[in-house]
Amino acid sequence: MGTGGTLNIVREGDLIAITLEDGESVGESLVRACEHASITAGMIVSGIGMVRDAEIGYWDGKKYNVDRYGDPSELLSMHGSIATEAGKPSLHIHVNLSGKDHNSFGGHLVGATVNNVNEIAILKFFSGSFRRELNERTGLPTLRIDHGGN
């Protein structure tokens, strides 16, 4: 996003590159970028950089168990989906992080703050739409793909 709300986005066909700057909320900034680029159906295909104050969840079948990692960590990879839920972009992101000891850990990204920079690539889908719907069996919002006649 940049300081002062400036968007750092470039688009090449269906691929959108976004850089997030130090201190930004990863989730909030990605939602703003999706709104700006009119992304209602997409996949986060790559994400690298660093984060701090990361909250990583593990679904135990009933709820997310969330651990917080305050120290800066390398963002080794980020993947996920972008859908629409209640008229707004809905992100489902998983990350793999590494600390100073070079051991990696990861899971469902609940929240994080950009440390230095994040570089993220999103593939935007133009036909059909993605939405999230509560799955009664799992208790989780689940991706539903509407093919739009394709």
C-alpha positions, 0 to 999 in steps of 0.5 A, a space after each residue: 500500500 505504501 505510506 499515506 495509503 498509496 497503492 503499490 500495484 501493477 497489473 499484467 493481464 490476469 496477474 497482479 503484483 502488490 508490495 506492502 510496506 513496513 508497518 502495514 497490516 497484511 490482511 487489511 492491506 490485501 483487502 484494500 488492494 483487492 477492492 482497488 483492483 476489483 478482485 472478487 475471485 482470485 488466488 494468492 500464488 506467491 508471497 515473500 518478505 518478512 512479518 512480525 506480530 504474526 498470529 498463526 492458527 491451526 484448526 483442531 476440528 472445532 476452533 482455531 488454536 492461535 499462536 503469536 510470534 512477535 519477533 520478525 520472521 521471514 515470509 517464506 511463502 504465502 498462498 490462498 484464495 480471495 472470494 466475496 463474503 457479505 459483499 467484501 473481499 474474503 481472504 483465506 491465507 496460509 503462510 510458511 515462516 522462518 525465525 532466526 534459527 531457520 526452522 520453519 513453521 506455518 499455518 492459517 494466517 490470522 494476522 500479521 504486520 509487514 516487517 520491511 516489505 512483502 511482495 505478493 502476486 495474485 491471479 485474478 479470475 474473470 469468469 465465474 465468481 468465488 464466494 464463502 459459505 458456512 459449511 455446517 459439517 466443518 463449521 468453517 467458511 468454505 470456498 464456493 466456485 460459481 462457474 458463470 456458464 463455463 
